[in-house]
Amino acid sequence: MSESFDYDLFVIGAGSGGVRAARMAASKGKKVAVAEERYLGGTCVNVGCVPKKLFVYASQFPEAFHASAGFGWTIPQAPTLDWPTLRDNKTAEIERLNGIYNSLIDNSGADLFDGRATIAGPHLVSVNGETYRARTILVATGGWPYIPEFPGSEHAVSSNEMFFLDQLPKTAVVVGGGYIAVEFAGILNGLGVETHLIYRGPHLLKSFDREMSDKIKQGMVDKGVHIHLNTEINTITKTDNSLTVALNNQADMAAGLVLYATGRVANTAGLGLETTNVVVRNNGAIAVNEHFATAEPSIYALGDVIDRVQLTPVAIQEAMVLVDHLFGEGLAQIDYSDIPTAVFCQPELGTVGLSEEQARAEYPDIAVYVSDFKPMLQTLGGGTDRITMKLIVDTASDRVIGCHMVGEHAAEIIQGLGIALKAGATKAHFDATVGIHPSAAEEFVTLRERAR
């Protein structure tokens, strides 16, 4: 390393992508620094996937208690939720994970700075009053919840605050139609909160397969969520201990909490990018090429801040490809097709490949197979849940190009099918596979009748 540089790589942001890049580079003998102003592990570990999934588990217990009666169990008294226990146990688990991330960075040999880092030039990073020269700078600062400004918007909270509420409200309004909105609506409803989901559009989860999205909406309604589509909030007014939500097309609504889950924006404000040639798109995201290089030769970016695919495993994969490009053989690549995805709404969604709408636009002839049935648990459990499974096949090649599931264990099942799609599995491969009986998953290999 030239004497003129303090570090070969300076990573801004200790989320999943930034930490993986730092560790990989350090393992190749490079001098590496990581700076983080908030919490180790980024959005996913602290205010995203991990605590969200813990809350999803918590919110599913009432249905399990209800189902247990049909299997002969008697619960002497109605179970009650102690919110502080759930919240604080979740926080303790997140702090444990923070410690693991700290150890990972320490053990890699990288230097960790606890503070806000800003870019002071193409090779300069300032943190805690000191400025360091870096041969390469990596921006991995992630995203941040976006709440639009309108009269009373200051009374709304984002997903960040949801994990630390002092107490659960009796009534909550969730605003948005994407995965964060439907997940939190399911969590709140499951924890016993009267929950209203408000979305300005006609369909929830609009970027997913329409048939699956409609199944989720119906499943949420069956579980007690009040869904208001084609609806917008005009104002929020705060009274002594309640909020009044004025809607564009119906009567005012009282709520103890208003959660805005209306999207996330790249976390680039005040980063100092104007001291460089880095190009920032209109939505704040950093523009990069296939090697994650910005328009400034010494600066790279990856993860949510580049707004390609905002998923933790994708950021980790991007980091490995980047480090190979910078310090390895430069052969690693990332393929953004057929990325398995789950939405931990209730009912749960798992999906990989193309939606039916995308498949019809891309392929001249497709076959669609659909199965909809009551899960075995509900035969005695008496719940409202159903499972829907769907395969989309390119008839010319017989290749399965889309696989979707709504219902219990969807994420676990779709992960395995993601491998099949990545390997180019055909419908004949699915048909030749013996099912595991009795399981919901076996339905994917017994689908014979074309739905359309």
C-alpha positions in Angstrom: 0.0 0.0 0.0 1.3 3.4 -0.9 2.2 5.5 2.2 -0.2 8.2 1.1 -3.2 6.1 2.0 -4.4 5.2 5.5 -6.7 2.5 4.2 -7.1 0.3 1.1 -10.8 0.3 1.7 -13.0 2.5 3.9 -16.6 1.2 4.3 -19.3 3.7 5.3 -22.1 1.7 6.9 -22.0 -1.5 8.9 -25.0 -3.3 7.6 -25.0 -6.7 6.0 -23.3 -5.6 2.8 -20.8 -3.2 4.3 -19.7 -5.7 7.0 -19.3 -8.5 4.4 -17.2 -6.3 2.1 -15.0 -5.2 5.0 -14.4 -8.8 6.3 -13.7 -10.2 2.8 -11.3 -7.4 2.0 -9.5 -7.7 5.3 -9.2 -11.5 4.8 -7.2 -10.7 1.6 -4.7 -8.7 3.7 -6.1 -5.3 2.9 -6.1 -2.4 5.5 -9.8 -1.8 6.1 -12.0 0.6 8.1 -15.7 0.5 8.8 -17.7 3.5 10.2 -21.2 3.2 11.6 -23.2 6.0 13.2 -26.2 4.0 14.5 -26.1 0.3 15.1 -24.1 -2.7 13.8 -26.0 -5.0 11.4 -27.9 -2.2 9.6 -31.6 -2.1 9.0 -32.1 -5.9 8.8 -30.7 -6.8 12.2 -32.0 -3.7 14.1 -35.2 -2.4 12.6 -36.0 -4.8 9.8 -36.2 -8.5 9.0 -35.0 -9.9 12.3 -37.1 -8.0 14.8 -40.0 -8.0 12.3 -39.9 -11.9 12.1 -39.8 -12.1 15.9 -42.9 -9.9 16.1 -44.6 -12.1 13.4 -44.0 -15.2 15.5 -45.5 -13.4 18.6 -48.6 -12.3 16.6 -49.3 -15.9 15.5 -49.8 -17.4 18.9 -53.5 -16.4 19.3 -54.4 -18.5 16.3 -52.3 -21.4 17.6 -54.1 -21.1 21.0 -57.5 -21.1 19.1 -56.5 -24.1 17.0 -55.4 -26.2 19.9 -58.9 -26.6 21.2 -59.9 -28.8 18.3 -56.9 -31.0 19.1 -58.1 -31.5 22.7 -56.2 -28.9 24.5 -57.8 -26.8 27.2 -56.2 -23.5 28.2 -57.5 -22.7 31.8 -57.7 -19.0 31.2 -57.5 -16.7 28.2 -53.8 -15.9 27.3 -52.8 -12.3 27.6 -49.9 -10.4 26.0 -47.4 -8.5 28.0 -46.0 -6.1 25.4 -43.0 -4.9 27.4 -41.8 -8.5 27.7 -42.0 -9.1 23.9 -40.4 -5.7 23.1 -37.5 -6.1 25.6 -36.8 -9.7 24.8 -36.6 -8.7 21.2 -34.2 -5.8 22.1 -32.0 -8.2 24.1 -31.7 -10.5 21.1 -30.8 -7.6 18.7 -28.1 -6.5 21.2 -26.7 -10.0 21.1 -26.6 -9.9 17.3 -24.9 -6.4 17.5 -22.2 -8.0 19.6 -21.7 -10.7 17.0 -21.3 -8.2 14.3 -18.8 -6.3 16.5 -16.8 -9.5 16.9 -16.9 -10.3 13.2 -15.4 -6.9 12.4 -12.8 -7.1 15.2 -11.7 -10.7 14.3 -11.3 -9.7 10.6 -8.7 -7.1 11.6 -10.6 -4.2 10.2 -10.8 -0.9 12.2 -14.3 0.0 13.5 -15.3 3.7 13.9 -18.3 4.5 16.0 -19.5 7.7 14.4 -21.0 9.4 11.4 -18.6 9.3 8.5 -18.8 11.8 5.6 -16.9 12.0 2.3 -14.6 15.0 2.0 -13.2 14.2 -1.4 -12.6 11.3 -3.8 -10.2 9.7 -1.3 -11.1 11.4 2.0 -13.4 10.2 4.7 -14.0 12.3 7.9 -15.2 10.7 11.1 -15.1 11.8 14.7 -13.1 14.9 13.8 -10.4 13.1 11.9 -9.9 12.8 8.2 -8.5 9.6 6.6 -7.1 8.9 3.1 -8.6 5.8 1.5 -7.6 4.3 -1.8 -11.2 3.1 -2.2 -14.4 4.2 -0.5 -17.5 2.0 -0.3 -20.8 3.6 0.5 -23.2 1.0 2.1 -25.4 3.4 4.0 -28.7 1.6 3.2 -32.1 3.1 3.2 -34.4 5.1 5.5 -38.2 5.2 5.9 -39.9 7.9 4.0 -43.0 9.8 5.4 -44.5 12.4 3.0 -45.2 15.8 4.5 -48.8 16.8 5.0 -50.8 18.5 7.8 -50.1 16.4 10.9 -47.5 14.1 9.4 -45.3 14.7 12.4 -47.7 12.6 14.4 -47.1 9.5 12.3 -44.4 7.0 13.1 -42.2 4.9 10.7 -41.4 1.2 10.9 -38.2 2.2 12.9 -40.3 3.3 15.9 -42.6 0.3 15.8 -40.0 -1.9 17.4 -39.8 0.3 20.5 -43.3 1.5 21.3 -44.0 2.3 25.0 -47.3 0.5 24.8 -49.5 -1.1 22.2 -52.4 1.0 21.0 -56.0 -0.2 21.0 -56.5 1.0 17.4 -53.9 1.5 14.7 -53.9 2.9 11.2 -51.2 1.5 8.8 -50.6 3.5 5.6 -49.1 1.8 2.6 -49.6 -1.1 0.2 -46.2 -2.7 0.1 -44.6 -5.5 2.1 -43.7 -3.4 5.2 -47.3 -2.1 5.5 -49.0 -5.6 5.1 -46.5 -7.2 7.5 -47.1 -4.7 10.2 -50.9 -4.8 9.7 -50.7 -8.5 10.3 -48.5 -8.1 13.3 -50.7 -5.5 15.0 -53.9 -7.4 14.2 -52.4 -10.6 15.6 -51.3 -8.9 18.8 -54.9 -7.8 19.4 -54.9 -4.3 18.0 -57.9 -3.1 15.9 -56.0 -2.5 12.7 -56.9 -0.5 9.6 -54.8 -0.7 6.5 -55.1 2.4 4.2 -53.7 2.4 0.7 -54.2 4.9 -2.1 -54.1 2.3 -4.8 -56.6 -0.4 -5.9 -54.3 -3.4 -5.1 -52.0 -4.4 -2.3 -48.5 -5.7 -3.1 -48.8 -4.4 -6.6 -45.3 -5.6 -7.7 -46.2 -9.2 -7.0 -48.4 -11.7 -8.8 -51.9 -10.2 -8.8 -53.7 -13.5 -8.0 -51.5 -14.1 -5.0 -51.9 -10.5 -3.8 -55.6 -10.8 -4.0 -55.4 -14.0 -1.9 -53.3 -12.2 0.7 -55.9 -9.4 0.9 -58.7 -11.8 1.4 -56.7 -13.7 4.0 -56.0 -10.5 5.9 -59.7 -9.5 5.8 -60.6 -13.0 7.1 -58.2 -12.5 10.0 -59.8 -9.2 11.0 -57.8 -6.5 9.3 -59.9 -3.6 8.0 -58.6 -2.7 4.5 -59.4 0.6 2.9 -58.2 0.8 -0.8 -58.3 3.8 -3.0 -58.1 5.9 0.2 -55.7 8.6 1.3 -55.1 10.5 4.5 -55.7 14.3 4.3 -54.7 15.3 7.8 -53.8 13.9 11.2 -54.9 15.8 14.3 -53.7 15.1 17.8 -55.9 15.4 20.8 -55.1 14.6 24.4 -54.5 10.9 24.0 -55.7 10.1 20.5 -55.1 10.9 16.9 -57.9 11.8 14.4 -57.3 10.7 10.9 -59.2 12.6 8.2 -59.7 10.5 5.0 -60.4 11.7 1.5 -63.5 9.5 0.9 -65.0 8.4 4.3 -65.6 9.5 7.8 -62.8 10.5 10.2 -61.1 7.7 12.1 -59.7 7.7 15.7 -56.5 5.9 16.3 -53.8 5.5 19.0 -51.1 5.1 16.4 -50.6 5.9 12.7 -47.8 4.0 11.0 -46.6 5.2 7.6 -45.0 2.4 5.5 -45.0 4.3 2.3 -41.5 3.4 1.0 -37.9 3.8 1.8 -35.3 6.2 0.3 -31.5 5.8 -0.1 -29.7 7.2 2.9 -27.4 9.6 1.1 -28.4 13.0 2.5 -25.5 14.9 4.1 -23.0 12.3 3.1 -20.7 14.7 1.3 -21.1 13.2 -2.2 -21.2 16.7 -3.7 -17.4 16.8 -3.1 -17.1 14.0 -5.7 -18.3 13.1 -9.2 -20.7 10.5 -7.8 -24.1 10.7 -9.6 -27.1 10.6 -7.4 -30.4 9.7 -9.0 -33.7 11.7 -8.5 -34.7 9.3 -5.7 -31.4 9.8 -3.8 -30.0 6.4 -4.8 -26.4 6.2 -6.0 -25.9 5.3 -9.7 -23.4 2.5 -10.2 -22.3 0.2 -13.1 -22.2 -3.6 -13.1 -19.1 -3.5 -10.9 -20.8 -1.2 -8.3 -18.5 1.6 -9.4 -19.8 5.2 -9.3 -18.8 8.0 -11.6 -15.9 8.7 -9.2 -13.2 6.0 -9.9 -12.3 5.6 -6.2 -15.9 5.3 -4.9 -18.2 2.3 -5.0 -21.7 1.6 -3.6 -23.9 -1.4 -2.9 -27.0 -2.6 -1.1 -30.2 -0.6 -0.5 -28.4 2.7 -1.2 -28.2 1.8 -4.9 -31.9 0.8 -5.0 -31.6 -2.3 -7.2 -33.0 -5.2 -5.1 -33.5 -4.2 -1.5 -32.8 -7.5 0.2 -30.2 -8.4 2.8 -28.9 -11.6 1.0 -28.6 -9.5 -2.2 -26.4 -6.9 -0.5 -24.2 -9.7 0.9 -23.8 -11.2 -2.6 -23.0 -7.8 -4.1 -20.3 -7.3 -1.4 -18.6 -10.6 -2.4 -18.7 -9.7 -6.1 -17.3 -6.2 -5.4 -14.4 -7.5 -3.3 -13.5 -10.0 -6.0 -13.6 -7.2 -8.5 -11.4 -4.9 -6.3 -9.0 -7.4 -4.8 -9.5 -10.8 -6.4 -9.7 -12.4 -9.8 -12.6 -10.2 -11.0 -14.6 -13.3 -12.2 -17.5 -13.2 -9.7 -20.9 -12.0 -11.0 -24.3 -11.4 -9.6 -27.5 -12.6 -11.3 -30.6 -10.7 -10.2 -33.0 -13.1 -11.9 -35.0 -15.7 -10.0 -34.3 -14.3 -6.5 -36.6 -16.0 -4.0 -38.6 -13.6 -1.9 -40.9 -13.8 1.0 -43.4 -11.4 2.5 -44.1 -12.2 6.1 -47.6 -11.0 5.9 -50.4 -13.1 7.3 -51.1 -15.2 5.3 -47.4 -15.5 4.3 -46.2 -15.1 0.7 -43.2 -16.9 -0.9 -42.3 -16.3 -4.5 -39.6 -17.0 -7.1 -39.4 -16.2 -10.8 -42.0 -14.3 -12.8 -45.5 -13.3 -11.9 -48.2 -14.4 -14.2 -48.5 -10.8 -15.6 -44.7 -10.7 -16.3 -44.7 -14.2 -17.8 -47.6 -13.2 -20.2 -45.6 -10.1 -21.3 -42.4 -12.1 -21.9 -43.5 -15.4 -23.3 -45.8 -16.2 -26.2 -47.4 -19.2 -24.6 -47.5 -20.1 -20.9 -49.4 -22.8 -18.8 -50.6 -21.8 -15.4 -51.3 -24.4 -12.6 -53.1 -23.4 -9.5 -54.1 -25.3 -6.3 -56.2 -23.8 -3.5 -57.0 -25.8 -0.3 -57.4 -25.8 3.4 -54.3 -26.7 5.3 -54.4 -29.9 7.4 -54.0 -28.0 10.6 -57.3 -26.3 10.0 -59.3 -29.5 9.6 -59.4 -29.8 13.4 -58.2 -26.3 14.2 -61.2 -24.4 12.8 -59.3 -21.4 11.4 -59.9 -19.5 8.2 -56.5 -20.1 6.6 -56.1 -21.4 3.1 -53.1 -22.3 1.0 -52.7 -21.3 -2.7 -49.9 -22.6 -4.9 -49.1 -21.6 -8.4 -46.7 -22.7 -11.1 -46.1 -20.8 -14.3 -44.6 -22.8 -17.2 -43.1 -21.8 -20.5 -44.9 -24.3 -22.8 -42.2 -24.1 -25.5 -39.4 -25.3 -23.2 -41.5 -26.8 -20.4 -39.3 -24.8 -18.0 -41.0 -23.6 -14.8 -40.5 -19.8 -14.9 -42.6 -18.8 -11.9 -43.5 -20.4 -8.5 -45.7 -18.7 -5.9 -47.3 -19.7 -2.6 -49.6 -18.0 -0.1 -50.0 -19.8 3.2 -48.2 -21.3 6.1 -44.5 -22.0 5.7 -44.5 -20.4 2.2 -41.0 -18.9 2.7 -39.5 -22.2 3.8 -40.9 -24.1 0.9 -40.1 -21.5 -1.8 -36.4 -21.4 -0.8 -36.0 -25.0 -2.0 -38.0 -24.3 -5.2 -35.7 -21.3 -5.8 -32.9 -23.8 -6.3 -35.0 -25.8 -8.8 -35.8 -22.7 -10.8 -32.1 -21.6 -10.7 -31.2 -25.0 -12.1 -33.7 -24.7 -14.9 -36.2 -27.3 -13.7 -39.0 -28.2 -16.1 -42.6 -29.1 -15.3 -41.5 -32.7 -16.2 -38.9 -32.6 -13.4 -41.6 -31.4 -10.9 -44.0 -34.2 -12.1 -41.3 -36.8 -11.7 -40.6 -35.9 -8.1 -42.2 -37.9 -5.4 -44.1 -35.8 -2.9 -43.7 -35.9 0.9 -47.1 -37.0 2.3 -48.9 -35.5 4.1 -47.4 -32.0 3.5 -48.6 -28.9 1.8 -45.4 -28.8 -0.2 -46.3 -32.0 -2.0 -48.9 -30.1 -3.9 -46.2 -28.5 -6.0 -45.3 -31.9 -7.5 -48.8 -33.2 -8.0 -50.2 -30.2 -10.0 -51.5 -31.8 -13.2 -54.5 -29.8 -14.4 -53.9 -26.5 -16.2 -55.9 -23.7 -14.7 -55.5 -21.7 -17.8 
